[in-house]
């Protein structure tokens, strides 16, 4: 088996991506001749020509084998290098996972407890993020994430681990709607608290509440379901949020289930090259199991607490 050289492979990757030896040399902070030497040495290891550089031409072309090798590397090579850089000199294994604030607040503590029981020597670093999770994985700053968003990045695969039902919540001293069909009419003219533009749950809520082509009036929009719930607790308005944000102990908020509403998926995503990592796989399985159980429990609480007319 031929020995793989990371430095030679990195040089070839940059030459192929940038299209010139000069650009690759600048990125690596080495000389033009060193770049050319690296490519020749890699070609010797591979046994085939990879780069075609014509005399007097600034740009290069890839041979058929060069194109094939670049396409193999391109989806994840930058992510692997970033991850390698972050792991150098670390003796203790670390898993870095990102998620929106509400998922961390309501769903993740049980997952962290179970993970610690299985892997007590592994540190979990949690980042409360939302829109940039896939980018953070590609930059090597995250290993995995939980989100309601689908990013569509080849190097960052996502898997649906469960789906949940949205629910209507409103201040407990308000009169609620008599049934699910009456919700849009009930909501008309009332202050609506929702998520910031671009979030799936906001779009679902706007569609549900639009009456005769008149969308609801947004009073407050924020980035997290936990923040939306806080506004409802303070009597600012009503909202449509994940059913798992509700607790029977919360006497300040009333809830109405919306079983006919579109279900919202929760995705688990990871760096492509970490898909077989034992800690990431363990985290994936625990999230699927624990979050499903938590959602089922909280959905039952919401069902029990729904208005009797419903």
C-alpha positions as CSV (number, residue, x, y, z in Angstrom):
1,X,0.0,0.0,0.0
2,X,1.4,3.4,-1.0
3,X,2.1,5.9,1.8
4,X,-0.1,8.9,1.6
5,X,1.5,12.3,2.1
6,X,-0.8,14.9,3.5
7,X,1.4,17.9,2.5
8,X,1.7,16.7,-1.1
9,X,-2.1,16.0,-1.3
10,X,-2.8,19.5,0.2
11,X,-0.6,21.1,-2.4
12,X,-2.3,19.3,-5.3
13,X,-5.7,20.1,-3.9
14,X,-4.9,23.9,-3.8
15,X,-3.4,23.8,-7.3
16,X,-6.5,22.1,-8.6
17,X,-8.8,24.5,-6.8
18,X,-7.0,27.7,-7.5
19,X,-6.0,26.8,-11.0
20,X,-2.4,28.1,-10.8
21,X,0.8,27.1,-9.1
22,X,1.3,30.7,-8.0
23,X,-2.0,30.9,-6.1
24,X,-1.3,27.6,-4.4
25,X,2.1,28.9,-3.4
26,X,0.6,32.0,-1.8
27,X,-1.9,30.0,0.1
28,X,0.8,27.7,1.5
29,X,3.4,30.4,1.9
30,X,6.0,28.4,0.0
31,X,7.8,29.0,-3.3
32,X,6.4,28.3,-6.8
33,X,9.1,25.7,-7.3
34,X,8.2,23.9,-4.1
35,X,4.6,23.6,-5.3
36,X,5.8,22.2,-8.6
37,X,8.0,19.7,-6.8
38,X,5.2,18.6,-4.5
39,X,2.9,17.9,-7.5
40,X,5.7,16.0,-9.3
41,X,6.3,13.9,-6.2
42,X,2.6,13.1,-5.8
43,X,2.5,12.1,-9.5
44,X,5.4,9.7,-8.9
45,X,3.5,8.2,-6.0
46,X,0.3,7.9,-8.0
47,X,2.1,6.7,-11.1
48,X,0.2,9.0,-13.4
49,X,0.2,12.6,-14.6
50,X,-2.2,14.8,-12.5
51,X,-1.5,18.3,-13.6
52,X,-0.8,19.6,-17.1
53,X,1.1,22.9,-17.1
54,X,2.1,24.3,-20.5
55,X,5.2,26.5,-20.8
56,X,4.3,30.2,-20.7
57,X,0.8,29.6,-19.4
58,X,-0.2,30.9,-16.0
59,X,-3.1,28.5,-15.5
60,X,-3.0,24.7,-15.3
61,X,-5.2,21.9,-16.5
62,X,-5.9,18.6,-14.8
63,X,-5.5,15.3,-16.4
64,X,-8.4,12.8,-16.3
65,X,-6.8,11.2,-13.2
66,X,-6.2,14.6,-11.7
67,X,-9.9,15.5,-12.1
68,X,-10.9,12.2,-10.5
69,X,-8.6,12.8,-7.5
70,X,-9.8,16.4,-7.1
71,X,-13.4,15.4,-7.2
72,X,-12.7,12.7,-4.5
73,X,-11.0,15.3,-2.2
74,X,-13.2,18.4,-2.9
75,X,-16.3,17.7,-0.7
76,X,-14.5,17.4,2.6
77,X,-10.7,18.0,2.4
78,X,-10.9,21.5,3.9
79,X,-13.1,20.2,6.7
80,X,-10.6,17.4,7.4
81,X,-7.6,19.8,7.5
82,X,-9.5,22.2,9.8
83,X,-10.5,19.4,12.1
84,X,-6.9,18.0,12.2
85,X,-5.6,21.4,13.1
86,X,-8.0,21.7,16.0
87,X,-7.1,18.2,17.3
88,X,-3.3,18.6,17.3
89,X,-1.9,18.6,20.8
90,X,-5.2,17.6,22.3
91,X,-5.0,14.4,24.4
92,X,-8.6,14.3,25.6
93,X,-11.2,13.5,23.0
94,X,-13.7,16.4,22.4
95,X,-17.0,16.4,20.5
96,X,-18.2,19.9,19.5
97,X,-22.0,20.1,18.8
98,X,-24.1,23.1,17.8
99,X,-27.8,23.6,18.1
100,X,-30.4,26.4,18.5
101,X,-30.9,27.7,22.0
102,X,-34.4,26.2,22.4
103,X,-33.2,22.7,21.5
104,X,-30.4,22.9,24.0
105,X,-32.7,24.4,26.7
106,X,-35.6,21.9,26.4
107,X,-34.3,18.7,24.8
108,X,-30.5,18.2,25.2
109,X,-29.8,17.9,29.0
110,X,-30.9,14.3,29.0
111,X,-28.8,13.5,26.0
112,X,-25.8,15.0,27.7
113,X,-26.4,13.0,30.8
114,X,-26.7,9.7,28.9
115,X,-23.6,10.5,26.8
116,X,-21.5,11.2,29.9
117,X,-22.5,7.9,31.4
118,X,-21.3,6.1,28.2
119,X,-18.2,8.2,27.5
120,X,-17.0,9.9,30.8
121,X,-13.6,10.8,29.3
122,X,-15.1,12.8,26.4
123,X,-15.7,16.5,26.7
124,X,-18.8,17.9,24.9
125,X,-18.6,21.5,23.9
126,X,-22.1,22.9,23.1
127,X,-22.5,26.0,20.8
128,X,-25.9,27.7,20.7
129,X,-26.1,28.6,17.1
130,X,-28.7,28.3,14.3
131,X,-28.1,29.7,10.8
132,X,-24.4,29.1,10.4
133,X,-24.1,25.5,11.7
134,X,-23.2,23.9,8.4
135,X,-20.6,26.6,7.8
136,X,-19.1,26.0,11.2
137,X,-18.7,22.3,10.4
138,X,-17.1,23.1,7.0
139,X,-14.7,25.4,8.8
140,X,-13.8,22.6,11.2
141,X,-15.2,24.4,14.3
142,X,-18.1,21.9,14.8
143,X,-18.3,18.2,14.6
144,X,-22.1,17.7,14.7
145,X,-25.3,19.7,15.1
146,X,-29.0,19.6,15.7
147,X,-31.3,21.9,13.8
148,X,-34.7,22.3,12.1
149,X,-33.0,23.7,9.0
150,X,-31.8,21.7,6.0
151,X,-28.6,23.2,4.6
152,X,-28.1,20.9,1.6
153,X,-24.3,20.7,1.9
154,X,-22.8,17.5,0.4
155,X,-19.9,17.6,2.9
156,X,-22.3,18.0,5.8
157,X,-24.9,15.2,5.6
158,X,-28.1,15.6,7.6
159,X,-30.5,12.9,8.9
160,X,-34.0,13.4,10.2
161,X,-34.1,12.0,13.7
162,X,-37.7,12.9,14.5
163,X,-40.6,15.4,13.7
164,X,-42.7,17.3,16.0
165,X,-46.1,19.0,16.1
166,X,-46.3,22.8,16.5
167,X,-48.7,24.2,19.1
168,X,-50.5,27.4,19.8
169,X,-49.6,29.1,23.1
170,X,-51.2,32.2,24.6
171,X,-51.4,33.9,28.0
172,X,-53.4,31.9,30.4
173,X,-55.8,34.7,31.2
174,X,-56.9,34.9,27.5
175,X,-60.0,33.1,26.2
176,X,-58.7,30.5,23.8
177,X,-60.1,29.2,20.5
178,X,-62.8,26.6,20.7
179,X,-61.1,24.2,18.2
180,X,-58.3,24.0,15.8
181,X,-60.3,25.3,12.8
182,X,-61.2,28.5,14.7
183,X,-57.5,29.4,15.3
184,X,-57.0,31.7,12.3
185,X,-60.2,33.7,13.1
186,X,-59.4,33.7,16.8
187,X,-55.9,35.1,16.0
188,X,-57.1,37.9,13.8
189,X,-56.2,41.3,15.4
190,X,-54.3,39.7,18.3
191,X,-50.5,40.5,18.7
192,X,-48.5,37.7,17.3
193,X,-45.0,36.7,18.6
194,X,-43.0,34.6,16.3
195,X,-39.6,33.6,15.0
196,X,-37.4,35.8,12.8
197,X,-37.8,35.8,9.0
198,X,-36.3,32.7,7.3
199,X,-37.1,30.2,10.0
200,X,-39.3,27.3,9.0
201,X,-41.6,27.5,12.0
202,X,-42.4,31.2,11.2
203,X,-43.4,30.2,7.7
204,X,-45.6,27.4,8.9
205,X,-47.3,29.7,11.5
206,X,-47.9,32.5,8.9
207,X,-49.6,29.9,6.6
208,X,-51.7,28.6,9.4
209,X,-52.9,32.0,10.6
210,X,-53.5,33.7,7.3
211,X,-57.2,34.4,6.9
212,X,-58.7,35.5,3.6
213,X,-55.2,36.3,2.4
214,X,-54.6,38.6,5.4
215,X,-51.5,37.4,7.3
216,X,-51.3,37.9,11.1
217,X,-49.9,41.1,12.5
218,X,-46.4,40.4,14.0
219,X,-45.8,42.2,17.2
220,X,-42.4,40.7,18.1
221,X,-40.0,38.4,16.2
222,X,-37.0,36.7,17.8
223,X,-34.5,34.0,17.0
224,X,-35.4,31.3,19.6
225,X,-38.5,29.4,20.6
226,X,-37.5,29.9,24.3
227,X,-37.5,33.7,23.7
228,X,-40.9,33.5,22.0
229,X,-42.3,31.6,24.9
230,X,-40.9,34.2,27.3
231,X,-42.8,36.9,25.5
232,X,-46.0,34.9,25.7
233,X,-45.4,34.4,29.5
234,X,-45.2,38.2,29.8
235,X,-48.6,38.6,28.1
236,X,-47.1,40.3,25.0
237,X,-49.0,38.1,22.6
238,X,-49.7,34.6,21.3
239,X,-47.3,32.3,19.4
240,X,-47.0,29.0,17.5
241,X,-44.0,27.1,18.8
242,X,-42.7,23.5,19.2
243,X,-45.0,21.4,21.4
244,X,-42.0,20.4,23.5
245,X,-41.5,24.0,24.8
246,X,-44.6,23.6,26.9
247,X,-44.6,22.4,30.5
248,X,-47.6,21.6,32.7
249,X,-45.9,23.5,35.5
250,X,-46.1,26.7,33.5
251,X,-49.3,28.3,34.9
252,X,-48.8,31.5,32.9
253,X,-49.4,29.9,29.5
254,X,-52.3,28.0,27.9
255,X,-51.8,25.6,25.0
256,X,-53.8,24.3,22.1
257,X,-52.6,21.4,20.0
258,X,-52.5,21.7,16.2
259,X,-52.5,18.1,15.0
260,X,-53.4,19.1,11.5
261,X,-50.4,21.4,11.1
262,X,-47.3,20.3,9.1
263,X,-44.8,18.5,11.2
264,X,-41.4,20.1,11.7
265,X,-38.3,17.9,11.3
266,X,-35.3,17.9,13.6
267,X,-32.0,17.0,11.8
268,X,-28.8,15.6,13.1
269,X,-25.8,16.7,10.9
270,X,-22.1,15.9,11.0
271,X,-18.9,16.4,9.0
272,X,-18.9,13.8,6.3
273,X,-15.6,12.3,7.3
274,X,-16.9,11.9,10.9
275,X,-19.9,9.7,10.0
276,X,-18.1,6.6,11.4
277,X,-16.6,8.4,14.5
278,X,-17.7,6.3,17.5
279,X,-18.5,9.4,19.7
280,X,-20.5,11.2,16.9
281,X,-22.4,8.0,16.2
282,X,-23.2,7.5,19.8
283,X,-24.4,11.1,20.1
284,X,-26.6,10.6,17.0
285,X,-28.2,7.5,18.5
286,X,-28.8,9.1,21.9
287,X,-30.3,12.2,20.3
288,X,-32.7,10.2,18.3
289,X,-33.8,8.1,21.3
290,X,-33.9,10.8,24.0
291,X,-35.4,13.6,21.9
292,X,-38.2,11.3,20.6
293,X,-39.0,10.2,24.2
294,X,-38.9,13.9,25.3
295,X,-41.2,15.1,22.5
296,X,-43.6,12.2,23.2
297,X,-43.8,13.1,26.9
298,X,-44.2,16.8,26.3
299,X,-46.8,16.3,23.5
300,X,-48.8,14.2,26.0
301,X,-48.6,17.1,28.5
302,X,-49.9,19.5,25.8
303,X,-52.7,17.1,24.9
304,X,-53.8,16.8,28.5
305,X,-53.7,20.5,29.0
306,X,-55.6,21.4,25.7
307,X,-59.0,23.0,26.1
308,X,-61.7,20.5,26.8
309,X,-63.8,21.6,23.8
310,X,-61.0,20.6,21.4
